[in-house]
Amino acid sequence: QVQLVESGGGLVQAGGSLRLSCAVSGRTFSSYAMGWFRQAPGKERNFIAAINWSGGDTDYAASVKGRFTISRDNAKNTVYLQMNSLKPEDSAVYYCALRRYSASVGRINSEYDYWGQGTQVTVSS
């Protein structure tokens, strides 16, 4: 059974930084692309960042490009999201996800087959 467990969320002031982690168990982690999404109250879950199986290809939503960095450590079965220059509008529940059938980056929610439970990020102004 595949499990994804996020950690690292919390409360931070605007301009601050957080690093989210997502630990994956139950599958050969290095074979699959991973993504981060977020969902604010009353809004849809939106794509934030994705990384391919090797870490050699990444993709970002325009709203976070240049501020957020996705990375992975295949030896630790973990994907990270470094978030810098945080803004109040970045406040949301952040989810990591795994693409079961592809090693390439993807932006669409339905392309991902396994999801974590989410971790709350709150940015105060």
C-alpha positions, 0 to 999 in steps of 0.5 A: 500500500502506498503512503504519502506523509507530508510534514513541515507546515506551520505558521510563518510571517510574510517574507519567511520560509518553510520547507515541506517534506513528503515521505513515500512508502510502499512503492519504488519511489525513484520510478515516479514523478511527484507533485505538490498541490495546494487548496485554500478554503472554498477553492479548488486544489491547484498545481504548484510544482512537479518533478520527474523521476530523476529530478532532472526536470521540474515545472512550476505554477507561475504564482510560485516560480522563482520563490518555491523549489521542488527537489527529491532525494530518491535514497530517502524516498522523499520529495521536498518543497522549499518555499521562500518569500512567502505571501499571505496568499500562499496560505493553504493546505499543501498536498504531495502526490505521486504519478503511478503511470508516469515518470514525467512532470504533470500539472493535472490533478487527475494525472496523480494517483496517490495523495498525502493527507495534507499539511497546513501552511499559514502565512500572516501579514 
